[in-house]
Amino acid sequence: MKIKEAVFLSFIILLSSLFVLSNNNSVMGEELSLTKIGQFEECYFAFDVQVVNNIAYIADAGNGFWILNVSNSAEPTELSHKLLGGVEHCVYVENNIAFVTDYNNGLIIFDVTNPFNPLQIGQYTNGNAISFVDIENDLACIGDPFLSILNISDLALPTEIYRDEDLPVIDLIIKEDILFCLELFQGLTVLNISNPALPVVIDQWISAGPLYRDIEIQDDVIFIASNVGLKALNISNLANLQELVLDTGGNAVRSLDISDNLLYLSESDENLIAFNITDIDSIEKVGQYTESGGVINSIFVSNDVIYTTAESDGLIIIGKGSSTNTTGLNLYFAFLILPIIGVKMVIQLKRRRKIREPNTI
């Protein structure tokens, strides 16, 4: 091999390695190591959890409202526990106010400024089984199972300002003046609630057949949990919702949460799966945790710690570590070493050429 050819070969190898490393995220991608690091079993039928400033708020179906200190993930401790006399389903906490839905007792509102002694400051009931709630400013949107919108400017006396008995909801999210309503059997309805007393339908994504359970939003994508797998819609144009094609295996999905471009979902009732959703056109599974025999009802991620509620297992706390993608690491070193080999070849060829050159006087 001539020196020019060796130099050219080394240059090509170097460019190829840089191209591969820069365009293949999986080469140096990290995989997550999801491991149980703590558990609180006394909230036996825990259905929903939210964590704020290392305090976990739990709706425990049939066993009340729990507040736990989770600053030490390995040993969560009880701060307080309220028996509400019904079946608690959902909890939402903001500005030291906790909203707990109860099938029997409606929407119960607590001041949790002192987590050792939460004080009930309000309640709304309409005789129906309220299951879901989301809050935005002075509005509370609930499902009982039909959509109701409440004025909560007076927390002691929430009042209904809108109700739609043609719109049953299994989950809902408010984003400013937009309300996303997930229907158990039909799909997604998007409403403009700038006038909450008279919401206007912007668009609907109707896909009857599957059973829908949960929704989460990141940027212009809404993710939907269903019994036929994870679904996603492009919502950049709310008047024209577009379904995206995802490849996640098609297993039943129960609950969702999103944090730092990672989508966490409970799959097949006992698996917690993490997907990297940085590139929505090519989402990648990066981790899995299995709670054998359990049913993961809800997921909430806070400060890189994953809090899950599991029927019969209470609150399960999962730590998120990282393990190197060994295939990617091997490729990385291979592409790093090849250019070095090429350079050494050039140096050796130069030395041999110099030795063979006759001395001139």
C-alpha positions as CSV (number, residue, x, y, z in Angstrom):
1,M,0.0,0.0,0.0
2,K,1.3,3.4,-0.9
3,I,1.6,6.2,1.6
4,K,-1.1,8.3,-0.2
5,E,-3.5,5.4,-0.2
6,A,-2.9,4.8,3.5
7,V,-3.5,8.5,4.3
8,F,-6.6,8.5,2.3
9,L,-7.9,5.3,4.0
10,S,-7.2,6.7,7.4
11,F,-9.1,9.9,6.5
12,I,-12.1,7.9,5.3
13,I,-12.2,5.7,8.4
14,L,-12.0,8.8,10.6
15,L,-14.9,10.5,8.8
16,S,-17.0,7.3,8.8
17,S,-16.5,6.9,12.5
18,L,-17.5,10.5,13.2
19,F,-20.6,10.1,11.0
20,V,-21.7,6.9,12.7
21,L,-21.2,8.3,16.2
22,S,-23.1,11.5,15.5
23,N,-26.0,9.9,13.7
24,N,-26.6,6.7,15.7
25,N,-28.0,7.6,19.1
26,S,-27.9,4.0,20.2
27,V,-24.2,3.7,19.7
28,M,-23.4,5.6,22.9
29,G,-27.0,5.5,24.3
30,E,-27.5,4.7,28.0
31,E,-29.9,2.1,29.2
32,L,-31.7,2.7,32.5
33,S,-31.4,0.3,35.5
34,L,-34.8,0.5,37.2
35,T,-34.6,-0.9,40.7
36,K,-37.0,-1.0,43.7
37,I,-35.4,1.2,46.4
38,G,-38.4,1.5,48.8
39,Q,-41.9,0.6,49.6
40,F,-44.8,1.6,51.8
41,E,-47.3,-1.3,52.1
42,E,-49.8,0.2,54.5
43,C,-51.6,2.0,51.8
44,Y,-52.7,-1.4,50.5
45,F,-55.0,-0.3,47.7
46,A,-53.1,2.8,46.6
47,F,-54.5,4.0,43.4
48,D,-52.9,7.4,42.7
49,V,-49.9,9.3,43.9
50,Q,-48.4,12.8,43.6
51,V,-45.1,13.9,45.1
52,V,-44.2,17.5,45.9
53,N,-41.0,18.5,47.8
54,N,-40.3,15.0,49.0
55,I,-43.9,14.6,50.3
56,A,-46.1,11.9,48.7
57,Y,-49.8,12.3,48.6
58,I,-51.7,9.1,48.0
59,A,-55.3,8.3,47.2
60,D,-55.8,4.8,48.7
61,A,-59.0,3.2,47.3
62,G,-61.2,2.4,50.3
63,N,-58.5,3.3,52.8
64,G,-58.4,7.1,52.7
65,F,-55.8,9.8,52.1
66,W,-52.1,9.3,53.0
67,I,-49.3,11.8,53.4
68,L,-45.8,10.4,53.5
69,N,-42.3,11.7,53.9
70,V,-40.3,10.2,51.1
71,S,-37.1,12.2,51.5
72,N,-35.5,8.9,52.4
73,S,-36.7,6.7,49.5
74,A,-35.6,3.5,51.3
75,E,-37.8,4.3,54.3
76,P,-40.9,6.3,53.5
77,T,-42.7,7.3,56.7
78,E,-46.3,8.3,57.5
79,L,-47.0,11.9,58.3
80,S,-50.7,11.6,58.4
81,H,-53.6,9.4,57.3
82,K,-57.3,10.4,56.8
83,L,-60.1,7.9,56.5
84,L,-62.7,9.4,54.2
85,G,-65.3,6.7,54.3
86,G,-65.4,6.1,50.5
87,V,-63.3,4.8,47.6
88,E,-60.5,7.3,46.9
89,H,-59.3,7.4,43.3
90,C,-57.3,10.5,42.3
91,V,-55.2,13.2,44.1
92,Y,-54.0,16.5,42.8
93,V,-51.8,18.9,44.8
94,E,-50.9,22.5,44.2
95,N,-49.9,25.4,46.4
96,N,-50.4,23.3,49.6
97,I,-54.0,22.4,48.5
98,A,-54.8,18.8,47.9
99,F,-57.9,17.7,45.9
100,V,-58.9,14.1,46.5
101,T,-61.6,12.4,44.5
102,D,-63.9,9.9,46.2
103,Y,-66.5,7.7,44.6
104,N,-68.8,8.1,47.6
105,N,-68.0,11.6,48.9
106,G,-67.2,13.6,45.8
107,L,-64.2,16.0,45.6
108,I,-62.7,16.7,49.0
109,I,-60.3,19.6,49.4
110,F,-57.6,19.8,52.0
111,D,-55.1,22.4,53.2
112,V,-51.9,20.4,53.6
113,T,-49.7,23.3,54.7
114,N,-49.1,21.2,57.8
115,P,-48.7,17.7,56.4
116,F,-49.0,16.2,59.9
117,N,-52.5,17.6,60.2
118,P,-54.3,18.2,56.8
119,L,-57.4,20.3,57.3
120,Q,-60.5,19.7,55.1
121,I,-61.5,23.1,53.8
122,G,-64.1,22.2,51.2
123,Q,-66.1,19.6,49.4
124,Y,-68.1,19.2,46.2
125,T,-70.5,16.3,45.7
126,N,-73.2,15.8,43.1
127,G,-74.3,12.3,44.0
128,N,-72.1,10.7,41.4
129,A,-68.8,8.7,41.7
130,I,-66.2,11.4,41.0
131,S,-63.0,9.7,39.8
132,F,-60.7,12.2,38.0
133,V,-59.7,15.8,38.6
134,D,-57.3,18.4,37.0
135,I,-56.9,21.9,38.2
136,E,-56.0,25.2,36.3
137,N,-56.2,28.5,38.2
138,D,-59.8,28.7,39.5
139,L,-61.1,25.8,37.5
140,A,-61.5,22.1,38.4
141,C,-62.4,19.7,35.7
142,I,-63.8,16.4,37.0
143,G,-65.1,13.1,35.6
144,D,-68.0,11.4,37.4
145,P,-67.9,9.8,34.8
146,F,-69.3,12.7,32.8
147,L,-67.4,16.0,32.4
148,S,-68.1,18.7,34.9
149,I,-66.3,22.0,35.2
150,L,-66.3,23.7,38.7
151,N,-65.5,27.2,39.8
152,I,-63.1,26.8,42.8
153,S,-62.3,30.4,43.4
154,D,-63.9,29.8,46.8
155,L,-62.4,26.5,47.9
156,A,-65.0,26.2,50.7
157,L,-67.8,26.2,48.2
158,P,-67.0,24.8,44.7
159,T,-69.8,25.4,42.2
160,E,-70.6,23.6,39.0
161,I,-70.6,26.0,36.0
162,Y,-70.8,23.4,33.2
163,R,-71.8,19.7,32.7
164,D,-71.9,17.5,29.6
165,E,-73.7,14.2,30.1
166,D,-72.8,13.2,26.5
167,L,-69.1,13.3,27.3
168,P,-67.9,10.6,29.7
169,V,-64.2,10.9,30.6
170,I,-61.7,8.4,32.0
171,D,-58.9,11.0,32.2
172,L,-58.4,14.7,31.4
173,I,-55.7,17.4,31.2
174,I,-56.1,21.2,31.2
175,K,-53.5,23.2,29.3
176,E,-54.3,26.9,29.7
177,D,-57.6,27.3,27.8
178,I,-57.6,23.8,26.3
179,L,-59.1,20.8,27.9
180,F,-58.2,17.3,26.7
181,C,-60.8,14.7,27.6
182,L,-60.1,11.0,27.1
183,E,-63.2,8.8,26.7
184,L,-63.1,5.2,27.9
185,F,-64.5,3.7,24.7
186,Q,-64.2,6.4,22.0
187,G,-60.9,8.4,22.1
188,L,-60.0,12.0,22.6
189,T,-62.1,15.2,22.6
190,V,-60.4,18.6,22.6
191,L,-62.3,21.6,24.0
192,N,-61.7,25.3,24.1
193,I,-62.7,26.4,27.7
194,S,-61.7,30.0,27.5
195,N,-65.4,30.5,28.4
196,P,-65.7,27.5,30.9
197,A,-69.4,27.9,31.1
198,L,-69.7,27.3,27.3
199,P,-66.9,25.0,26.1
200,V,-66.4,24.6,22.3
201,V,-65.3,21.4,20.7
202,I,-62.1,22.0,18.6
203,D,-61.6,18.5,17.3
204,Q,-62.1,14.8,18.1
205,W,-60.0,11.7,17.6
206,I,-62.5,8.9,17.5
207,S,-61.1,5.4,17.5
208,A,-63.7,3.0,18.9
209,G,-62.8,-0.5,19.9
210,P,-59.9,-0.2,22.4
211,L,-60.3,0.7,26.0
212,Y,-58.5,4.0,26.9
213,R,-57.0,4.7,30.3
214,D,-54.6,7.6,30.7
215,I,-53.1,10.5,28.8
216,E,-49.9,12.6,29.1
217,I,-48.7,15.5,27.0
218,Q,-45.2,16.6,25.9
219,D,-44.7,19.5,23.5
220,D,-46.9,18.8,20.5
221,V,-47.6,15.1,21.3
222,I,-50.3,13.6,23.4
223,F,-49.7,10.0,24.5
224,I,-52.6,7.7,25.2
225,A,-52.7,4.4,27.2
226,S,-55.0,1.7,25.9
227,N,-55.5,-2.0,26.1
228,V,-54.1,-2.4,22.6
229,G,-50.9,-0.5,23.3
230,L,-49.5,3.0,23.4
231,K,-50.9,5.5,21.0
232,A,-49.9,9.1,20.2
233,L,-51.4,12.1,18.4
234,N,-49.7,15.1,16.9
235,I,-51.6,18.1,18.5
236,S,-49.6,20.9,16.9
237,N,-52.8,21.7,15.0
238,L,-55.6,21.2,17.5
239,A,-58.2,21.4,14.7
240,N,-56.6,18.5,12.9
241,L,-55.4,15.8,15.3
242,Q,-53.1,13.3,13.5
243,E,-52.3,9.8,14.8
244,L,-48.6,8.9,14.9
245,V,-47.2,5.5,14.2
246,L,-45.4,4.0,17.3
247,D,-43.6,0.7,17.7
248,T,-43.8,-0.2,21.4
249,G,-44.9,-3.9,21.2
250,G,-48.6,-3.4,21.3
251,N,-49.1,-4.7,24.9
252,A,-51.8,-3.2,27.1
253,V,-50.9,0.1,28.7
254,R,-52.5,1.2,32.0
255,S,-50.8,4.4,33.1
256,L,-48.2,7.0,32.0
257,D,-45.9,9.8,33.1
258,I,-43.3,11.9,31.3
259,S,-40.0,13.4,32.7
260,D,-36.9,14.6,30.9
261,N,-37.8,13.1,27.5
262,L,-38.5,9.8,29.1
263,L,-41.9,8.2,28.9
264,Y,-42.8,5.8,31.7
265,L,-45.7,3.4,31.2
266,S,-47.1,0.4,33.1
267,E,-47.5,-2.4,30.6
268,S,-49.2,-5.7,31.0
269,D,-50.3,-4.6,34.5
270,E,-46.9,-5.5,36.1
271,N,-44.2,-4.1,34.0
272,L,-42.9,-0.5,34.2
273,I,-41.3,0.4,30.9
274,A,-39.2,3.5,30.1
275,F,-38.9,4.9,26.6
276,N,-36.7,7.6,25.2
277,I,-39.1,9.9,23.3
278,T,-36.5,12.5,22.2
279,D,-37.2,11.5,18.6
280,I,-40.9,10.7,18.4
281,D,-40.4,9.0,15.0
282,S,-38.1,6.5,16.6
283,I,-38.8,6.1,20.3
284,E,-36.5,3.6,22.0
285,K,-37.1,1.4,25.0
286,V,-34.3,2.1,27.6
287,G,-35.4,0.3,30.7
288,Q,-37.8,-2.0,32.5
289,Y,-38.9,-3.0,36.0
290,T,-41.2,-5.8,36.8
291,E,-43.4,-6.0,39.9
292,S,-44.4,-9.7,39.7
293,G,-48.0,-10.3,40.5
294,G,-48.8,-6.6,41.0
295,V,-51.0,-4.1,39.1
296,I,-49.3,-0.7,38.7
297,N,-52.2,1.8,38.8
298,S,-50.3,5.1,38.5
299,I,-46.8,6.5,37.9
300,F,-45.4,9.8,39.1
301,V,-41.8,10.9,38.5
302,S,-40.0,13.4,40.7
303,N,-36.3,14.2,40.9
304,D,-35.3,11.1,39.0
305,V,-37.3,8.9,41.4
306,I,-40.3,6.9,40.1
307,Y,-43.2,6.5,42.4
308,T,-45.8,3.9,41.5
309,T,-49.0,2.7,43.2
310,A,-49.6,-1.0,42.9
311,E,-52.7,-2.8,44.0
312,S,-52.0,-5.1,47.0
313,D,-48.4,-3.6,47.2
314,G,-49.0,0.0,48.2
315,L,-46.5,2.6,47.2
316,I,-43.4,1.2,45.3
317,I,-40.4,3.6,44.9
318,I,-38.1,2.9,42.0
319,G,-34.6,4.3,41.5
320,K,-33.3,5.2,38.1
321,G,-29.6,4.3,37.5
322,S,-27.8,4.0,34.2
323,S,-26.0,1.1,32.6
324,T,-23.8,1.5,29.6
325,N,-25.0,0.1,26.3
326,T,-22.1,-2.4,25.8
327,T,-22.8,-2.9,22.0
328,G,-22.6,0.8,21.5
329,L,-19.4,1.0,23.6
330,N,-17.8,-1.7,21.6
331,L,-18.6,0.1,18.4
332,Y,-17.4,3.4,19.9
333,F,-14.0,1.9,20.7
334,A,-13.8,0.2,17.4
335,F,-14.3,3.4,15.5
336,L,-11.9,5.2,17.8
337,I,-9.1,2.6,17.3
338,L,-9.4,2.2,13.5
339,P,-8.2,5.7,12.7
340,I,-5.3,5.2,15.1
341,I,-4.4,2.0,13.3
342,G,-4.5,3.9,10.0
343,V,-2.2,6.7,11.3
344,K,0.3,4.0,12.6
345,M,0.2,2.4,9.1
346,V,1.2,5.8,7.5
347,I,4.0,6.2,10.0
348,Q,5.4,2.7,9.4
349,L,5.2,3.2,5.6
350,K,7.1,6.4,5.9
351,R,9.8,4.7,7.9
352,R,10.1,1.8,5.5
353,R,10.3,4.2,2.6
354,K,13.0,6.2,4.3
355,I,15.1,3.1,5.0
356,R,14.8,1.9,1.3
357,E,15.8,5.3,-0.1
358,P,19.5,5.3,-1.2
359,N,21.9,7.8,0.5
360,T,22.9,10.6,-1.8
361,I,26.2,12.3,-1.6
